[in-house]
Structure formats: C-alpha cells, structure tokens
Amino acid sequence: MTGYAPLPRPRHEPDVADETQRRVHHELLRLVREAAQTRSPMPGELELTTRIDCTRQQLRNAMSDLESHGIVRRRQGAVTTVDPIALRMSVRLEEQYEHAELLDRMGFRSQVDVLASRTGPLPAAAAAVMELPTDTPSVSVRKRWWADEQVAMIADDVVPVDGPTPFDPNESIFTVISRVWGEPVVWEVTTPGVAVLDDEMAGLFERPAGSPVMTLELIGIGASGRRLLHSVEYHAPDVVSYSLVRTVRPPWSTA
C-alpha cells in the first residue's frame, strides 16, 4: 500500500546545477497536475524532456522523487500514470504551509502581493473569537496569492500586539508573530465555509460578483495557549482544492 507524504522538494541545495534541477522538478509537477486533472497518462520520456527542456537524467531524478512519494507509478514497458489521491495529499486542510510554498509544491508559478495593511484596535470579529478586548492593539494585512496568473487566495490576517510594533507587511505573518510574542503558532483551529464574492472581493479575484469561494477562518495558537492570529482566507476552489484526511474509527461493538 502506498505511503503518502507531501510533495517533495528537489534533493539538492541551490547552486546553478541545482536550480536547474529545481526548475525541472517544478515543471514536471505542473505536467503531473495536468495529467491528474484530465485522468490521462504522462507523456513519454522523450516528449517530457523536450517540453521541460532538460536531460534524461534530470527528468529521471525528478520522476524518482515523485515516484518515491506515490505521486507517479512507473512500470517497465507501460505508461507512467499519476495517482490523483496521492497528489491531493499534498494539499491537505490539516497541514499549514506558507501559501506560496504550497503553490510551488503543486507546480504553480506563484507570486504574492500586499493589498492593504494597518495598525489599530483589534477588529470586533477577531476580538470576539480571540477573547480579547476590542481596544487591544493589532497589526493586520491583506495579501493576495497568484498561481499561474490566476488569483488563488486572498487572506486577511490580524495579529494582536503589546503596544507599538515595527511591522513590515511583506514579511511572513508567522515571522511577525514569533518576533512579537517570542513563540510561534504551533496549531490552528480552522473552520471551513463558503462565501460569494461581493463587488470589492470579486474585483480583487478578477471574477464576477457572486462567484463562490471556499473560506477558512483560522485561530493560530502558541504552545503557551495564547491566541496569536486571526485569519480569514478566501480560496478559489477551481485553482487549488483542499483535501481532508480523517481517521476512520472502528464501529462500536453491538454485542
């Protein structure tokens, strides 16, 4: 039985040769994702090396990484196929990654831009779920992530702070939290939902108003139990869809 794990990174530390291998790995992931979407086998080795612009050895290295994680199946004299379930395992609701890293793991060309940032009192909705006074100082940022020139996700992150705090909105929100509170977010309570885009959000997503998106409301908690982060994420489900892995408990005995 295949053991699933997150999609791998290229094996080597980056130098010129390793950056080439990283590019090959990334381009192969993109083709794997396309094959999974169309339920079709992977092209042959010659076509892949031509499309990716790489050597056979570079392709084989990248393919071996994916095979070791159950993403592709190769048999002598047969076509190479993609296991769509193993691929879904790399985008799991119960695992937290920086979103740009997640998109990169899926073979997307990713970028992120800061749409807005502010300092001021903790918003009422965040204060309520974090059980903090509404006059608690906070920093907040709205960011947008792109995947192959499509908007994949917008996030509104709010971090309570203890007085005036230097804040670079381009910085990872998890780095900000560790610097401000001296501890990282170690787990999150995540509530999924669905929303339709209003005019403002539709413009940011470059989609028609009323388009559905998946939402995730996150409360980030440190090892001390302190509530460190409130975030609302809006995901375009046709760009990146998430899977949830649940343990199946044996049924209770009726004897």
C-alpha positions as CSV (number, residue, x, y, z in Angstrom):
1,M,0.0,0.0,0.0
2,T,1.4,3.4,-0.9
3,G,2.5,5.6,1.9
4,Y,1.6,9.2,1.1
5,A,3.6,12.3,2.1
6,P,3.7,15.9,1.0
7,L,5.1,16.6,-2.4
8,P,8.9,16.7,-2.2
9,R,11.4,19.5,-2.9
10,P,14.3,18.9,-5.2
11,R,17.0,17.0,-3.4
12,H,19.9,19.4,-3.5
13,E,20.9,22.8,-2.0
14,P,20.6,25.5,-4.6
15,D,23.6,26.2,-6.9
16,V,23.5,26.7,-10.7
17,A,23.0,22.9,-11.4
18,D,20.6,22.5,-8.5
19,E,18.5,25.5,-9.6
20,T,18.2,23.7,-13.0
21,Q,17.0,20.5,-11.2
22,R,14.6,22.6,-9.2
23,R,13.1,24.0,-12.4
24,V,12.8,20.5,-13.9
25,H,11.1,19.3,-10.7
26,H,8.7,22.3,-10.8
27,E,7.8,21.8,-14.5
28,L,7.3,18.1,-14.0
29,L,4.9,18.8,-11.2
30,R,2.9,21.1,-13.5
31,L,2.6,18.3,-16.1
32,V,1.7,15.8,-13.4
33,R,-1.1,18.1,-12.1
34,E,-2.4,18.5,-15.7
35,A,-2.4,14.7,-16.2
36,A,-4.3,14.2,-12.9
37,Q,-6.9,16.7,-14.0
38,T,-7.5,15.0,-17.3
39,R,-7.1,11.5,-15.9
40,S,-4.5,10.8,-18.6
41,P,-1.1,9.1,-18.5
42,M,2.1,11.0,-18.5
43,P,3.8,11.7,-21.9
44,G,6.8,9.5,-22.7
45,E,10.3,10.4,-21.6
46,L,11.4,11.9,-24.9
47,E,8.4,14.2,-25.1
48,L,8.8,15.2,-21.4
49,T,12.5,16.1,-21.9
50,T,11.5,18.2,-24.9
51,R,8.6,20.0,-23.1
52,I,10.6,20.6,-20.0
53,D,13.9,21.3,-21.8
54,C,16.0,19.0,-19.7
55,T,18.3,16.0,-20.0
56,R,17.0,12.4,-19.4
57,Q,19.0,12.2,-16.2
58,Q,17.4,15.4,-14.8
59,L,14.0,14.1,-15.7
60,R,14.7,10.7,-14.1
61,N,15.9,12.3,-10.9
62,A,12.7,14.4,-10.6
63,M,10.5,11.4,-11.6
64,S,12.2,9.3,-8.9
65,D,11.3,11.8,-6.2
66,L,7.7,11.8,-7.2
67,E,7.6,8.0,-7.5
68,S,9.0,7.7,-4.0
69,H,6.1,9.7,-2.7
70,G,3.5,7.7,-4.6
71,I,2.6,10.5,-7.0
72,V,3.5,8.7,-10.2
73,R,3.6,5.0,-11.0
74,R,6.1,3.6,-13.4
75,R,6.3,0.1,-14.8
76,Q,8.8,-1.2,-17.4
77,G,7.1,-1.2,-20.8
78,A,4.0,0.6,-19.6
79,V,2.8,4.2,-19.5
80,T,3.6,6.3,-16.4
81,T,0.4,7.2,-14.6
82,V,-0.5,9.7,-11.8
83,D,-2.2,8.8,-8.6
84,P,-4.7,11.7,-8.1
85,I,-5.3,10.7,-4.4
86,A,-1.5,10.9,-3.6
87,L,-1.4,14.3,-5.4
88,R,-4.3,15.6,-3.3
89,M,-2.4,14.5,-0.2
90,S,0.0,17.4,-0.8
91,V,-2.8,20.0,-0.3
92,R,-4.2,19.0,3.0
93,L,-6.5,21.1,5.1
94,E,-4.8,19.9,8.3
95,E,-1.3,20.9,7.3
96,Q,-0.2,24.5,7.3
97,Y,2.3,25.9,4.8
98,E,3.1,29.3,3.6
99,H,0.7,29.6,0.7
100,A,3.4,30.4,-1.8
101,E,5.3,27.3,-0.8
102,L,2.1,25.2,-1.2
103,L,1.6,26.6,-4.7
104,D,5.2,25.9,-5.5
105,R,4.8,22.3,-4.3
106,M,2.0,21.9,-6.7
107,G,4.0,23.1,-9.7
108,F,2.4,26.5,-10.0
109,R,4.3,29.7,-10.7
110,S,3.3,31.7,-7.6
111,Q,3.5,35.3,-6.5
112,V,2.1,37.3,-3.7
113,D,1.2,40.9,-3.3
114,V,0.2,43.1,-0.4
115,L,-3.2,44.7,-0.9
116,A,-3.5,46.6,2.4
117,S,-2.1,46.9,5.9
118,R,-2.9,48.8,9.0
119,T,-2.3,49.2,12.7
120,G,-5.1,49.9,15.1
121,P,-7.5,48.3,17.6
122,L,-8.4,44.7,17.1
123,P,-11.4,44.3,14.9
124,A,-14.6,43.3,16.8
125,A,-15.0,39.9,15.0
126,A,-11.4,38.9,15.7
127,A,-11.6,40.2,19.3
128,A,-14.7,38.1,20.0
129,V,-13.1,34.7,18.9
130,M,-9.7,35.6,20.5
131,E,-11.5,36.6,23.7
132,L,-9.6,39.9,23.8
133,P,-10.8,43.5,24.4
134,T,-11.6,45.4,21.3
135,D,-9.1,48.1,22.2
136,T,-6.3,45.6,22.0
137,P,-3.6,47.0,19.6
138,S,-3.2,44.9,16.5
139,V,-1.5,44.8,13.1
140,S,-3.3,43.5,10.1
141,V,-2.5,42.7,6.4
142,R,-4.5,41.6,3.4
143,K,-2.5,39.6,0.8
144,R,-3.3,38.0,-2.5
145,W,-1.6,34.9,-3.9
146,W,-1.4,34.1,-7.6
147,A,-1.0,30.7,-9.2
148,D,0.0,30.7,-12.9
149,E,-1.5,34.2,-13.3
150,Q,-4.8,33.3,-11.6
151,V,-5.8,34.6,-8.2
152,A,-5.8,31.5,-5.9
153,M,-6.3,33.0,-2.5
154,I,-6.8,36.2,-0.5
155,A,-6.1,36.3,3.2
156,D,-7.0,38.9,5.9
157,D,-4.5,38.3,8.8
158,V,-4.8,40.1,12.2
159,V,-2.2,39.8,15.0
160,P,-2.7,41.3,18.5
161,V,0.3,43.1,19.7
162,D,1.5,44.6,23.0
163,G,2.0,48.2,22.2
164,P,3.7,49.9,19.2
165,T,5.3,47.3,16.9
166,P,7.5,47.6,13.9
167,F,5.7,45.9,11.1
168,D,6.7,45.0,7.5
169,P,3.5,43.9,5.6
170,N,5.7,42.0,3.2
171,E,7.0,39.8,6.0
172,S,5.5,36.4,6.7
173,I,2.8,36.8,9.3
174,F,4.2,33.8,11.1
175,T,7.6,35.5,11.4
176,V,5.8,38.6,12.7
177,I,4.1,36.6,15.4
178,S,7.3,34.9,16.5
179,R,9.1,38.2,16.8
180,V,6.2,39.9,18.6
181,W,5.3,37.2,21.1
182,G,8.5,35.2,21.3
183,E,6.7,31.9,20.3
184,P,5.4,30.6,17.0
185,V,2.0,29.4,16.1
186,V,2.1,25.6,16.8
187,W,-1.5,24.7,15.9
188,E,-4.6,26.2,14.4
189,V,-8.4,25.9,14.9
190,T,-9.7,26.0,11.3
191,T,-13.4,26.4,10.4
192,P,-14.2,25.9,6.7
193,G,-17.1,27.7,5.0
194,V,-18.4,29.0,1.7
195,A,-19.0,32.6,0.6
196,V,-19.9,34.5,-2.5
197,L,-17.8,37.4,-3.7
198,D,-19.1,40.9,-3.2
199,D,-18.1,43.6,-5.7
200,E,-14.9,44.5,-3.9
201,M,-13.7,40.9,-3.5
202,A,-14.8,40.0,-7.0
203,G,-12.6,42.8,-8.3
204,L,-9.6,41.5,-6.3
205,F,-10.2,37.9,-7.5
206,E,-10.8,39.1,-11.1
207,R,-14.1,37.1,-11.1
208,P,-17.8,38.0,-11.5
209,A,-19.6,39.2,-8.3
210,G,-21.5,36.3,-6.8
211,S,-18.8,33.7,-7.6
212,P,-18.5,31.1,-4.9
213,V,-15.2,30.7,-2.9
214,M,-14.2,28.5,0.0
215,T,-13.4,30.3,3.2
216,L,-11.2,29.2,6.1
217,E,-11.4,31.0,9.5
218,L,-8.2,30.3,11.4
219,I,-7.2,30.9,15.0
220,G,-3.5,30.4,15.5
221,I,-2.4,29.3,19.0
222,G,1.0,29.1,20.5
223,A,2.4,26.4,22.8
224,S,1.5,28.7,25.8
225,G,-2.1,28.6,24.8
226,R,-2.0,32.3,23.7
227,R,-4.2,33.1,20.7
228,L,-1.8,34.7,18.3
229,L,-3.5,35.0,15.0
230,H,-7.0,35.5,13.5
231,S,-7.2,34.9,9.7
232,V,-9.9,34.7,7.2
233,E,-8.8,33.1,3.9
234,Y,-10.8,33.1,0.6
235,H,-9.8,30.3,-1.8
236,A,-10.7,29.9,-5.4
237,P,-11.6,26.1,-5.4
238,D,-11.1,25.7,-9.2
239,V,-7.5,26.8,-8.8
240,V,-6.4,24.8,-5.7
241,S,-8.8,22.4,-3.9
242,Y,-8.0,21.0,-0.5
243,S,-8.4,17.5,0.9
244,L,-9.0,16.4,4.4
245,V,-7.6,13.2,5.9
246,R,-9.7,11.7,8.6
247,T,-9.0,8.7,10.7
248,V,-11.8,6.1,10.5
249,R,-12.7,4.7,13.9
250,P,-13.8,1.1,14.2
251,P,-17.6,0.8,14.9
252,W,-18.7,0.3,18.4
253,S,-19.5,-3.3,19.2
254,T,-23.2,-4.1,19.4
255,A,-22.6,-7.4,21.2
